[in-house]
Amino acid sequence: MKPFVDYIASHPAVLADHHPLSEAEQDELFEALNQPGLPDECMTAEMADGFLTGCALSPQAVDMADWLEEVFGQVSMPNAGSPAATDRLLSLVLRRWRDIQHGFASDVVQRVLHTGELPHFGPLIGQVDADEVVHPVRLDEEERRMGEWLGRDWAVGFFSAIQRDETWKHLLEDEAHWAMVAPVLVFFQGYDAAQPDWDLDGDPEAISRLVHSLYRISAYWRTFHAALQAH
């Protein structure tokens, strides 16, 4: 067995709570994953949320032990300061994983896309220090946006997840589907080359477009798998 599997097996309480994270618990997760004692490679809550979303949407299932290793930056559970705090951190992460999975359940996706039901999923995107945001947008010599911007870490986590699965190429390399991916990509780049005057940080609809694009991506993979099974 893998260390994370062993840890969870010996700490069953971390799986006991199945309630969705409250806003207060989401804030708690941000703080818990920002502790100085965690590994340097440990993801922030925002990056971890993007990563877990990418794993949840991926056409190939991702083993829990594998994504836990990526989130915490090591092959075993890090010490969060005390046994109780360590268990609490793991419980929060596992509950967020379930929240994301429930948010993209097949019946939920269909209702969101076809009946106008409000999405059950919302990305955990933190505030950006205004002093670190460069306005107007400036690019470096490699065409990368300078400074920080809304949702950057979330998008980095998401693309880190999908780069692990080559099946994503069926979607990412098909020009017919670029419009579906574009709302996610702009959070990764921090700007839209086709709209140089557009301000990501000041657009109140940007996150809503991101969320709906994720629902369309989820539906795409279900159609993709159905087509494969039909052959």
Rosetta constraint file for C-alpha pairs under 8 A:
AtomPair CA 1 CA 5 HARMONIC 6.33 0.50
AtomPair CA 1 CA 6 HARMONIC 6.41 0.50
AtomPair CA 2 CA 6 HARMONIC 6.21 0.50
AtomPair CA 2 CA 65 HARMONIC 6.92 0.50
AtomPair CA 3 CA 7 HARMONIC 6.04 0.50
AtomPair CA 3 CA 65 HARMONIC 7.99 0.50
AtomPair CA 3 CA 75 HARMONIC 6.65 0.50
AtomPair CA 3 CA 76 HARMONIC 5.24 0.50
AtomPair CA 3 CA 77 HARMONIC 7.63 0.50
AtomPair CA 4 CA 8 HARMONIC 6.19 0.50
AtomPair CA 4 CA 65 HARMONIC 5.67 0.50
AtomPair CA 4 CA 68 HARMONIC 7.39 0.50
AtomPair CA 4 CA 69 HARMONIC 7.88 0.50
AtomPair CA 4 CA 75 HARMONIC 7.22 0.50
AtomPair CA 4 CA 76 HARMONIC 5.52 0.50
AtomPair CA 4 CA 77 HARMONIC 6.34 0.50
AtomPair CA 5 CA 9 HARMONIC 6.08 0.50
AtomPair CA 5 CA 65 HARMONIC 6.39 0.50
AtomPair CA 6 CA 10 HARMONIC 6.26 0.50
AtomPair CA 7 CA 11 HARMONIC 6.10 0.50
AtomPair CA 7 CA 77 HARMONIC 7.34 0.50
AtomPair CA 8 CA 12 HARMONIC 5.86 0.50
AtomPair CA 8 CA 14 HARMONIC 7.02 0.50
AtomPair CA 8 CA 15 HARMONIC 7.84 0.50
AtomPair CA 11 CA 87 HARMONIC 7.55 0.50
AtomPair CA 12 CA 16 HARMONIC 6.88 0.50
AtomPair CA 13 CA 17 HARMONIC 7.79 0.50
AtomPair CA 13 CA 87 HARMONIC 7.91 0.50
AtomPair CA 14 CA 87 HARMONIC 5.97 0.50
AtomPair CA 14 CA 88 HARMONIC 6.98 0.50
AtomPair CA 14 CA 90 HARMONIC 6.52 0.50
AtomPair CA 14 CA 91 HARMONIC 4.51 0.50
AtomPair CA 14 CA 94 HARMONIC 7.87 0.50
AtomPair CA 15 CA 91 HARMONIC 6.41 0.50
AtomPair CA 15 CA 94 HARMONIC 7.40 0.50
AtomPair CA 15 CA 95 HARMONIC 8.00 0.50
AtomPair CA 17 CA 91 HARMONIC 7.61 0.50
AtomPair CA 17 CA 95 HARMONIC 7.39 0.50
AtomPair CA 18 CA 95 HARMONIC 6.32 0.50
AtomPair CA 18 CA 98 HARMONIC 7.80 0.50
AtomPair CA 19 CA 95 HARMONIC 7.30 0.50
AtomPair CA 20 CA 95 HARMONIC 6.62 0.50
AtomPair CA 20 CA 96 HARMONIC 7.22 0.50
AtomPair CA 20 CA 98 HARMONIC 7.90 0.50
AtomPair CA 20 CA 99 HARMONIC 5.84 0.50
AtomPair CA 21 CA 25 HARMONIC 5.51 0.50
AtomPair CA 21 CA 26 HARMONIC 6.07 0.50
AtomPair CA 21 CA 92 HARMONIC 7.50 0.50
AtomPair CA 21 CA 95 HARMONIC 6.83 0.50
AtomPair CA 21 CA 96 HARMONIC 6.60 0.50
AtomPair CA 21 CA 99 HARMONIC 7.53 0.50
AtomPair CA 22 CA 26 HARMONIC 6.18 0.50
AtomPair CA 23 CA 27 HARMONIC 6.33 0.50
AtomPair CA 24 CA 28 HARMONIC 6.20 0.50
AtomPair CA 25 CA 29 HARMONIC 6.10 0.50
AtomPair CA 25 CA 92 HARMONIC 7.58 0.50
AtomPair CA 26 CA 30 HARMONIC 6.44 0.50
AtomPair CA 26 CA 124 HARMONIC 7.69 0.50
AtomPair CA 27 CA 31 HARMONIC 6.42 0.50
AtomPair CA 28 CA 32 HARMONIC 5.98 0.50
AtomPair CA 29 CA 33 HARMONIC 6.10 0.50
AtomPair CA 29 CA 45 HARMONIC 6.39 0.50
AtomPair CA 29 CA 89 HARMONIC 7.05 0.50
AtomPair CA 29 CA 92 HARMONIC 6.46 0.50
AtomPair CA 29 CA 93 HARMONIC 7.52 0.50
AtomPair CA 30 CA 34 HARMONIC 6.36 0.50
AtomPair CA 30 CA 44 HARMONIC 7.04 0.50
AtomPair CA 30 CA 45 HARMONIC 4.95 0.50
AtomPair CA 30 CA 46 HARMONIC 7.43 0.50
AtomPair CA 31 CA 35 HARMONIC 6.72 0.50
AtomPair CA 32 CA 80 HARMONIC 7.75 0.50
AtomPair CA 32 CA 89 HARMONIC 6.36 0.50
AtomPair CA 33 CA 38 HARMONIC 7.53 0.50
AtomPair CA 33 CA 42 HARMONIC 7.55 0.50
AtomPair CA 33 CA 43 HARMONIC 7.12 0.50
AtomPair CA 33 CA 44 HARMONIC 5.57 0.50
AtomPair CA 33 CA 45 HARMONIC 5.78 0.50
AtomPair CA 33 CA 89 HARMONIC 7.72 0.50
AtomPair CA 34 CA 38 HARMONIC 7.70 0.50
AtomPair CA 34 CA 44 HARMONIC 6.17 0.50
AtomPair CA 34 CA 45 HARMONIC 7.62 0.50
AtomPair CA 35 CA 80 HARMONIC 7.49 0.50
AtomPair CA 37 CA 79 HARMONIC 7.48 0.50
AtomPair CA 37 CA 80 HARMONIC 6.74 0.50
AtomPair CA 37 CA 81 HARMONIC 7.35 0.50
AtomPair CA 38 CA 42 HARMONIC 6.53 0.50
AtomPair CA 38 CA 72 HARMONIC 7.87 0.50
AtomPair CA 38 CA 78 HARMONIC 6.36 0.50
AtomPair CA 38 CA 79 HARMONIC 6.91 0.50
AtomPair CA 38 CA 80 HARMONIC 6.54 0.50
AtomPair CA 39 CA 72 HARMONIC 7.06 0.50
AtomPair CA 39 CA 73 HARMONIC 6.26 0.50
AtomPair CA 39 CA 74 HARMONIC 7.44 0.50
AtomPair CA 39 CA 78 HARMONIC 7.25 0.50
AtomPair CA 40 CA 73 HARMONIC 7.38 0.50
AtomPair CA 41 CA 72 HARMONIC 6.94 0.50
AtomPair CA 41 CA 73 HARMONIC 4.55 0.50
AtomPair CA 41 CA 74 HARMONIC 7.68 0.50
AtomPair CA 42 CA 70 HARMONIC 7.62 0.50
AtomPair CA 42 CA 71 HARMONIC 5.81 0.50
AtomPair CA 42 CA 72 HARMONIC 4.32 0.50
AtomPair CA 42 CA 73 HARMONIC 4.47 0.50
AtomPair CA 42 CA 74 HARMONIC 7.78 0.50
AtomPair CA 43 CA 47 HARMONIC 5.77 0.50
AtomPair CA 43 CA 48 HARMONIC 5.50 0.50
AtomPair CA 43 CA 70 HARMONIC 7.90 0.50
AtomPair CA 43 CA 71 HARMONIC 5.35 0.50
AtomPair CA 43 CA 72 HARMONIC 6.29 0.50
AtomPair CA 43 CA 73 HARMONIC 7.15 0.50
AtomPair CA 44 CA 48 HARMONIC 5.95 0.50
AtomPair CA 44 CA 153 HARMONIC 7.97 0.50
AtomPair CA 45 CA 49 HARMONIC 5.99 0.50
AtomPair CA 45 CA 124 HARMONIC 7.47 0.50
AtomPair CA 46 CA 50 HARMONIC 6.45 0.50
AtomPair CA 46 CA 124 HARMONIC 5.61 0.50
AtomPair CA 46 CA 125 HARMONIC 5.52 0.50
AtomPair CA 46 CA 126 HARMONIC 6.60 0.50
AtomPair CA 46 CA 151 HARMONIC 7.84 0.50
AtomPair CA 46 CA 153 HARMONIC 5.93 0.50
AtomPair CA 46 CA 154 HARMONIC 5.03 0.50
AtomPair CA 46 CA 157 HARMONIC 7.85 0.50
AtomPair CA 47 CA 51 HARMONIC 6.13 0.50
AtomPair CA 47 CA 153 HARMONIC 4.75 0.50
AtomPair CA 47 CA 154 HARMONIC 4.43 0.50
AtomPair CA 47 CA 155 HARMONIC 7.23 0.50
AtomPair CA 47 CA 156 HARMONIC 6.49 0.50
AtomPair CA 47 CA 157 HARMONIC 4.50 0.50
AtomPair CA 47 CA 158 HARMONIC 7.49 0.50
AtomPair CA 48 CA 52 HARMONIC 5.97 0.50
AtomPair CA 48 CA 71 HARMONIC 5.84 0.50
AtomPair CA 48 CA 154 HARMONIC 7.26 0.50
AtomPair CA 48 CA 157 HARMONIC 6.03 0.50
AtomPair CA 49 CA 53 HARMONIC 6.09 0.50
AtomPair CA 49 CA 96 HARMONIC 7.94 0.50
AtomPair CA 49 CA 123 HARMONIC 6.87 0.50
AtomPair CA 49 CA 124 HARMONIC 6.19 0.50
AtomPair CA 49 CA 154 HARMONIC 6.41 0.50
AtomPair CA 49 CA 157 HARMONIC 7.16 0.50
AtomPair CA 49 CA 158 HARMONIC 7.84 0.50
AtomPair CA 50 CA 54 HARMONIC 6.21 0.50
AtomPair CA 50 CA 123 HARMONIC 7.34 0.50
AtomPair CA 50 CA 124 HARMONIC 7.98 0.50
AtomPair CA 50 CA 153 HARMONIC 7.63 0.50
AtomPair CA 50 CA 154 HARMONIC 4.39 0.50
AtomPair CA 50 CA 155 HARMONIC 5.89 0.50
AtomPair CA 50 CA 156 HARMONIC 7.17 0.50
AtomPair CA 50 CA 157 HARMONIC 4.57 0.50
AtomPair CA 50 CA 158 HARMONIC 4.21 0.50
AtomPair CA 50 CA 159 HARMONIC 7.91 0.50
AtomPair CA 51 CA 55 HARMONIC 6.25 0.50
AtomPair CA 51 CA 71 HARMONIC 7.85 0.50
AtomPair CA 51 CA 154 HARMONIC 7.35 0.50
AtomPair CA 51 CA 156 HARMONIC 7.77 0.50
AtomPair CA 51 CA 157 HARMONIC 4.11 0.50
AtomPair CA 51 CA 158 HARMONIC 4.34 0.50
AtomPair CA 51 CA 159 HARMONIC 7.27 0.50
AtomPair CA 51 CA 160 HARMONIC 6.47 0.50
AtomPair CA 51 CA 161 HARMONIC 5.20 0.50
AtomPair CA 52 CA 56 HARMONIC 6.01 0.50
AtomPair CA 52 CA 67 HARMONIC 7.53 0.50
AtomPair CA 52 CA 97 HARMONIC 6.51 0.50
AtomPair CA 52 CA 100 HARMONIC 7.70 0.50
AtomPair CA 52 CA 157 HARMONIC 7.83 0.50
AtomPair CA 52 CA 158 HARMONIC 7.27 0.50
AtomPair CA 52 CA 161 HARMONIC 7.45 0.50
AtomPair CA 53 CA 57 HARMONIC 6.17 0.50
AtomPair CA 53 CA 100 HARMONIC 6.45 0.50
AtomPair CA 53 CA 158 HARMONIC 6.43 0.50
AtomPair CA 54 CA 58 HARMONIC 5.95 0.50
AtomPair CA 54 CA 157 HARMONIC 7.72 0.50
AtomPair CA 54 CA 158 HARMONIC 4.78 0.50
AtomPair CA 54 CA 159 HARMONIC 7.03 0.50
AtomPair CA 54 CA 160 HARMONIC 7.97 0.50
AtomPair CA 54 CA 161 HARMONIC 5.15 0.50
AtomPair CA 54 CA 162 HARMONIC 5.75 0.50
AtomPair CA 55 CA 61 HARMONIC 7.44 0.50
AtomPair CA 55 CA 62 HARMONIC 6.19 0.50
AtomPair CA 55 CA 67 HARMONIC 7.75 0.50
AtomPair CA 55 CA 158 HARMONIC 7.89 0.50
AtomPair CA 55 CA 161 HARMONIC 5.69 0.50
AtomPair CA 55 CA 162 HARMONIC 6.97 0.50
AtomPair CA 56 CA 61 HARMONIC 7.65 0.50
AtomPair CA 56 CA 62 HARMONIC 7.77 0.50
AtomPair CA 56 CA 97 HARMONIC 7.98 0.50
AtomPair CA 56 CA 100 HARMONIC 7.04 0.50
AtomPair CA 56 CA 101 HARMONIC 6.12 0.50
AtomPair CA 57 CA 104 HARMONIC 7.83 0.50
AtomPair CA 57 CA 217 HARMONIC 7.65 0.50
AtomPair CA 57 CA 218 HARMONIC 5.83 0.50
AtomPair CA 57 CA 221 HARMONIC 7.98 0.50
AtomPair CA 58 CA 62 HARMONIC 7.81 0.50
AtomPair CA 58 CA 162 HARMONIC 6.64 0.50
AtomPair CA 58 CA 165 HARMONIC 7.39 0.50
AtomPair CA 58 CA 168 HARMONIC 7.52 0.50
AtomPair CA 58 CA 221 HARMONIC 7.95 0.50
AtomPair CA 59 CA 167 HARMONIC 6.95 0.50
AtomPair CA 59 CA 168 HARMONIC 7.60 0.50
AtomPair CA 59 CA 221 HARMONIC 6.11 0.50
AtomPair CA 59 CA 225 HARMONIC 7.97 0.50
AtomPair CA 60 CA 165 HARMONIC 7.12 0.50
AtomPair CA 60 CA 167 HARMONIC 7.70 0.50
AtomPair CA 62 CA 66 HARMONIC 6.92 0.50
AtomPair CA 62 CA 67 HARMONIC 6.88 0.50
AtomPair CA 63 CA 67 HARMONIC 6.59 0.50
AtomPair CA 64 CA 68 HARMONIC 6.08 0.50
AtomPair CA 65 CA 69 HARMONIC 6.20 0.50
AtomPair CA 66 CA 70 HARMONIC 6.52 0.50
AtomPair CA 67 CA 71 HARMONIC 6.14 0.50
AtomPair CA 68 CA 72 HARMONIC 6.11 0.50
AtomPair CA 69 CA 73 HARMONIC 5.64 0.50
AtomPair CA 69 CA 74 HARMONIC 5.21 0.50
AtomPair CA 69 CA 75 HARMONIC 4.96 0.50
AtomPair CA 69 CA 76 HARMONIC 6.90 0.50
AtomPair CA 70 CA 74 HARMONIC 6.96 0.50
AtomPair CA 72 CA 77 HARMONIC 7.29 0.50
AtomPair CA 72 CA 78 HARMONIC 7.15 0.50
AtomPair CA 74 CA 78 HARMONIC 7.59 0.50
AtomPair CA 77 CA 86 HARMONIC 7.88 0.50
AtomPair CA 78 CA 86 HARMONIC 7.39 0.50
AtomPair CA 79 CA 83 HARMONIC 7.45 0.50
AtomPair CA 79 CA 86 HARMONIC 5.85 0.50
AtomPair CA 80 CA 85 HARMONIC 5.66 0.50
AtomPair CA 80 CA 86 HARMONIC 4.66 0.50
AtomPair CA 80 CA 89 HARMONIC 7.41 0.50
AtomPair CA 81 CA 85 HARMONIC 6.27 0.50
AtomPair CA 81 CA 86 HARMONIC 6.87 0.50
AtomPair CA 82 CA 86 HARMONIC 6.07 0.50
AtomPair CA 83 CA 87 HARMONIC 6.20 0.50
AtomPair CA 84 CA 88 HARMONIC 6.09 0.50
AtomPair CA 85 CA 89 HARMONIC 6.12 0.50
AtomPair CA 86 CA 90 HARMONIC 6.35 0.50
AtomPair CA 87 CA 91 HARMONIC 6.04 0.50
AtomPair CA 88 CA 92 HARMONIC 6.19 0.50
AtomPair CA 89 CA 93 HARMONIC 6.35 0.50
AtomPair CA 90 CA 94 HARMONIC 6.13 0.50
AtomPair CA 91 CA 95 HARMONIC 6.06 0.50
AtomPair CA 92 CA 96 HARMONIC 6.15 0.50
AtomPair CA 93 CA 97 HARMONIC 6.28 0.50
AtomPair CA 94 CA 98 HARMONIC 6.41 0.50
AtomPair CA 95 CA 99 HARMONIC 6.16 0.50
AtomPair CA 96 CA 100 HARMONIC 6.27 0.50
AtomPair CA 97 CA 101 HARMONIC 6.30 0.50
AtomPair CA 98 CA 102 HARMONIC 6.03 0.50
AtomPair CA 99 CA 103 HARMONIC 6.06 0.50
AtomPair CA 99 CA 121 HARMONIC 7.65 0.50
AtomPair CA 100 CA 104 HARMONIC 6.46 0.50
AtomPair CA 100 CA 121 HARMONIC 6.47 0.50
AtomPair CA 101 CA 105 HARMONIC 6.20 0.50
AtomPair CA 102 CA 108 HARMONIC 7.97 0.50
AtomPair CA 102 CA 120 HARMONIC 7.83 0.50
AtomPair CA 103 CA 108 HARMONIC 6.73 0.50
AtomPair CA 103 CA 109 HARMONIC 7.82 0.50
AtomPair CA 103 CA 119 HARMONIC 7.28 0.50
AtomPair CA 103 CA 120 HARMONIC 4.77 0.50
AtomPair CA 103 CA 121 HARMONIC 4.88 0.50
AtomPair CA 104 CA 108 HARMONIC 6.16 0.50
AtomPair CA 104 CA 109 HARMONIC 5.72 0.50
AtomPair CA 104 CA 120 HARMONIC 7.68 0.50
AtomPair CA 104 CA 121 HARMONIC 7.40 0.50
AtomPair CA 104 CA 215 HARMONIC 7.08 0.50
AtomPair CA 104 CA 218 HARMONIC 7.07 0.50
AtomPair CA 105 CA 109 HARMONIC 6.19 0.50
AtomPair CA 106 CA 110 HARMONIC 6.33 0.50
AtomPair CA 106 CA 219 HARMONIC 7.89 0.50
AtomPair CA 107 CA 111 HARMONIC 6.29 0.50
AtomPair CA 108 CA 112 HARMONIC 6.13 0.50
AtomPair CA 108 CA 119 HARMONIC 7.88 0.50
AtomPair CA 108 CA 120 HARMONIC 7.55 0.50
AtomPair CA 109 CA 113 HARMONIC 6.13 0.50
AtomPair CA 109 CA 215 HARMONIC 6.00 0.50
AtomPair CA 109 CA 218 HARMONIC 7.38 0.50
AtomPair CA 109 CA 219 HARMONIC 6.81 0.50
AtomPair CA 110 CA 114 HARMONIC 5.77 0.50
AtomPair CA 110 CA 115 HARMONIC 7.66 0.50
AtomPair CA 110 CA 219 HARMONIC 7.70 0.50
AtomPair CA 111 CA 115 HARMONIC 5.05 0.50
AtomPair CA 111 CA 116 HARMONIC 6.59 0.50
AtomPair CA 111 CA 117 HARMONIC 5.65 0.50
AtomPair CA 112 CA 116 HARMONIC 5.13 0.50
AtomPair CA 112 CA 117 HARMONIC 4.48 0.50
AtomPair CA 112 CA 118 HARMONIC 5.97 0.50
AtomPair CA 112 CA 119 HARMONIC 5.84 0.50
AtomPair CA 112 CA 215 HARMONIC 7.69 0.50
AtomPair CA 113 CA 117 HARMONIC 7.52 0.50
AtomPair CA 113 CA 215 HARMONIC 7.26 0.50
AtomPair CA 113 CA 216 HARMONIC 7.42 0.50
AtomPair CA 119 CA 211 HARMONIC 7.62 0.50
AtomPair CA 119 CA 212 HARMONIC 7.75 0.50
AtomPair CA 121 CA 211 HARMONIC 7.38 0.50
AtomPair CA 122 CA 211 HARMONIC 6.84 0.50
AtomPair CA 123 CA 154 HARMONIC 7.84 0.50
AtomPair CA 123 CA 211 HARMONIC 7.61 0.50
AtomPair CA 124 CA 154 HARMONIC 7.65 0.50
AtomPair CA 125 CA 150 HARMONIC 7.52 0.50
AtomPair CA 125 CA 151 HARMONIC 5.62 0.50
AtomPair CA 125 CA 154 HARMONIC 6.59 0.50
AtomPair CA 126 CA 150 HARMONIC 7.75 0.50
AtomPair CA 126 CA 151 HARMONIC 7.31 0.50
AtomPair CA 127 CA 150 HARMONIC 7.23 0.50
AtomPair CA 128 CA 132 HARMONIC 7.43 0.50
AtomPair CA 128 CA 133 HARMONIC 7.55 0.50
AtomPair CA 128 CA 148 HARMONIC 7.15 0.50
AtomPair CA 128 CA 149 HARMONIC 6.49 0.50
AtomPair CA 128 CA 150 HARMONIC 6.21 0.50
AtomPair CA 129 CA 133 HARMONIC 6.96 0.50
AtomPair CA 132 CA 147 HARMONIC 5.57 0.50
AtomPair CA 132 CA 148 HARMONIC 5.49 0.50
AtomPair CA 132 CA 149 HARMONIC 7.94 0.50
AtomPair CA 133 CA 147 HARMONIC 5.33 0.50
AtomPair CA 133 CA 148 HARMONIC 4.98 0.50
AtomPair CA 133 CA 149 HARMONIC 5.87 0.50
AtomPair CA 134 CA 138 HARMONIC 6.87 0.50
AtomPair CA 134 CA 146 HARMONIC 6.62 0.50
AtomPair CA 134 CA 147 HARMONIC 5.52 0.50
AtomPair CA 134 CA 148 HARMONIC 7.19 0.50
AtomPair CA 137 CA 145 HARMONIC 6.71 0.50
AtomPair CA 137 CA 146 HARMONIC 7.33 0.50
AtomPair CA 137 CA 191 HARMONIC 7.49 0.50
AtomPair CA 138 CA 145 HARMONIC 5.74 0.50
AtomPair CA 138 CA 146 HARMONIC 5.75 0.50
AtomPair CA 139 CA 143 HARMONIC 5.11 0.50
AtomPair CA 139 CA 144 HARMONIC 5.05 0.50
AtomPair CA 139 CA 145 HARMONIC 4.38 0.50
AtomPair CA 139 CA 146 HARMONIC 5.62 0.50
AtomPair CA 140 CA 144 HARMONIC 5.42 0.50
AtomPair CA 140 CA 145 HARMONIC 6.42 0.50
AtomPair CA 140 CA 146 HARMONIC 6.41 0.50
AtomPair CA 144 CA 189 HARMONIC 6.88 0.50
AtomPair CA 145 CA 189 HARMONIC 6.66 0.50
AtomPair CA 145 CA 190 HARMONIC 6.23 0.50
AtomPair CA 145 CA 191 HARMONIC 7.34 0.50
AtomPair CA 148 CA 152 HARMONIC 7.08 0.50
AtomPair CA 149 CA 190 HARMONIC 6.26 0.50
AtomPair CA 149 CA 200 HARMONIC 7.86 0.50
AtomPair CA 149 CA 201 HARMONIC 6.46 0.50
AtomPair CA 150 CA 187 HARMONIC 7.23 0.50
AtomPair CA 150 CA 190 HARMONIC 7.70 0.50
AtomPair CA 150 CA 200 HARMONIC 7.25 0.50
AtomPair CA 150 CA 201 HARMONIC 5.60 0.50
AtomPair CA 151 CA 155 HARMONIC 6.22 0.50
AtomPair CA 151 CA 187 HARMONIC 5.81 0.50
AtomPair CA 151 CA 188 HARMONIC 7.72 0.50
AtomPair CA 152 CA 156 HARMONIC 6.23 0.50
AtomPair CA 152 CA 187 HARMONIC 5.72 0.50
AtomPair CA 152 CA 188 HARMONIC 5.65 0.50
AtomPair CA 152 CA 189 HARMONIC 7.77 0.50
AtomPair CA 152 CA 190 HARMONIC 6.95 0.50
AtomPair CA 153 CA 157 HARMONIC 6.19 0.50
AtomPair CA 154 CA 158 HARMONIC 6.26 0.50
AtomPair CA 155 CA 159 HARMONIC 6.13 0.50
AtomPair CA 155 CA 184 HARMONIC 6.95 0.50
AtomPair CA 155 CA 185 HARMONIC 7.51 0.50
AtomPair CA 155 CA 187 HARMONIC 5.76 0.50
AtomPair CA 155 CA 188 HARMONIC 4.88 0.50
AtomPair CA 156 CA 160 HARMONIC 6.05 0.50
AtomPair CA 156 CA 188 HARMONIC 6.09 0.50
AtomPair CA 157 CA 161 HARMONIC 6.40 0.50
AtomPair CA 158 CA 162 HARMONIC 6.53 0.50
AtomPair CA 159 CA 163 HARMONIC 6.02 0.50
AtomPair CA 160 CA 164 HARMONIC 6.97 0.50
AtomPair CA 161 CA 165 HARMONIC 7.64 0.50
AtomPair CA 162 CA 166 HARMONIC 7.80 0.50
AtomPair CA 162 CA 168 HARMONIC 6.48 0.50
AtomPair CA 163 CA 168 HARMONIC 7.59 0.50
AtomPair CA 167 CA 171 HARMONIC 7.95 0.50
AtomPair CA 168 CA 172 HARMONIC 6.10 0.50
AtomPair CA 169 CA 173 HARMONIC 5.35 0.50
AtomPair CA 169 CA 174 HARMONIC 7.82 0.50
AtomPair CA 170 CA 174 HARMONIC 6.45 0.50
AtomPair CA 171 CA 177 HARMONIC 6.40 0.50
AtomPair CA 172 CA 177 HARMONIC 7.24 0.50
AtomPair CA 172 CA 178 HARMONIC 6.91 0.50
AtomPair CA 172 CA 181 HARMONIC 7.37 0.50
AtomPair CA 174 CA 178 HARMONIC 6.82 0.50
AtomPair CA 177 CA 181 HARMONIC 6.76 0.50
AtomPair CA 178 CA 182 HARMONIC 5.84 0.50
AtomPair CA 179 CA 183 HARMONIC 7.59 0.50
AtomPair CA 180 CA 213 HARMONIC 5.63 0.50
AtomPair CA 180 CA 216 HARMONIC 6.89 0.50
AtomPair CA 180 CA 217 HARMONIC 6.93 0.50
AtomPair CA 181 CA 185 HARMONIC 6.21 0.50
AtomPair CA 181 CA 213 HARMONIC 6.61 0.50
AtomPair CA 181 CA 217 HARMONIC 7.64 0.50
AtomPair CA 182 CA 186 HARMONIC 6.14 0.50
AtomPair CA 183 CA 187 HARMONIC 7.09 0.50
AtomPair CA 183 CA 206 HARMONIC 7.51 0.50
AtomPair CA 183 CA 209 HARMONIC 6.05 0.50
AtomPair CA 183 CA 210 HARMONIC 4.99 0.50
AtomPair CA 183 CA 213 HARMONIC 6.43 0.50
AtomPair CA 184 CA 188 HARMONIC 6.83 0.50
AtomPair CA 184 CA 210 HARMONIC 5.49 0.50
AtomPair CA 184 CA 213 HARMONIC 7.17 0.50
AtomPair CA 184 CA 214 HARMONIC 7.82 0.50
AtomPair CA 185 CA 189 HARMONIC 6.23 0.50
AtomPair CA 186 CA 190 HARMONIC 5.38 0.50
AtomPair CA 186 CA 191 HARMONIC 5.43 0.50
AtomPair CA 186 CA 192 HARMONIC 5.78 0.50
AtomPair CA 186 CA 200 HARMONIC 7.97 0.50
AtomPair CA 187 CA 191 HARMONIC 7.25 0.50
AtomPair CA 187 CA 200 HARMONIC 7.81 0.50
AtomPair CA 190 CA 200 HARMONIC 6.77 0.50
AtomPair CA 191 CA 195 HARMONIC 7.95 0.50
AtomPair CA 191 CA 196 HARMONIC 7.31 0.50
AtomPair CA 191 CA 198 HARMONIC 7.29 0.50
AtomPair CA 191 CA 199 HARMONIC 7.30 0.50
AtomPair CA 191 CA 200 HARMONIC 6.44 0.50
AtomPair CA 192 CA 196 HARMONIC 6.18 0.50
AtomPair CA 192 CA 198 HARMONIC 7.01 0.50
AtomPair CA 199 CA 203 HARMONIC 6.21 0.50
AtomPair CA 200 CA 206 HARMONIC 6.69 0.50
AtomPair CA 205 CA 209 HARMONIC 6.28 0.50
AtomPair CA 206 CA 210 HARMONIC 6.27 0.50
AtomPair CA 207 CA 211 HARMONIC 6.19 0.50
AtomPair CA 208 CA 212 HARMONIC 6.30 0.50
AtomPair CA 209 CA 213 HARMONIC 6.08 0.50
AtomPair CA 210 CA 214 HARMONIC 6.39 0.50
AtomPair CA 211 CA 215 HARMONIC 6.54 0.50
AtomPair CA 212 CA 216 HARMONIC 6.33 0.50
AtomPair CA 213 CA 217 HARMONIC 6.15 0.50
AtomPair CA 214 CA 218 HARMONIC 6.14 0.50
AtomPair CA 215 CA 219 HARMONIC 6.28 0.50
AtomPair CA 216 CA 220 HARMONIC 6.08 0.50
AtomPair CA 217 CA 221 HARMONIC 6.43 0.50
AtomPair CA 218 CA 222 HARMONIC 6.60 0.50
AtomPair CA 219 CA 223 HARMONIC 6.31 0.50
AtomPair CA 220 CA 224 HARMONIC 6.05 0.50
AtomPair CA 221 CA 225 HARMONIC 6.11 0.50
AtomPair CA 222 CA 226 HARMONIC 6.17 0.50
AtomPair CA 223 CA 227 HARMONIC 6.17 0.50
AtomPair CA 224 CA 228 HARMONIC 6.37 0.50
AtomPair CA 225 CA 229 HARMONIC 6.21 0.50
AtomPair CA 226 CA 230 HARMONIC 6.20 0.50
AtomPair CA 227 CA 231 HARMONIC 6.68 0.50
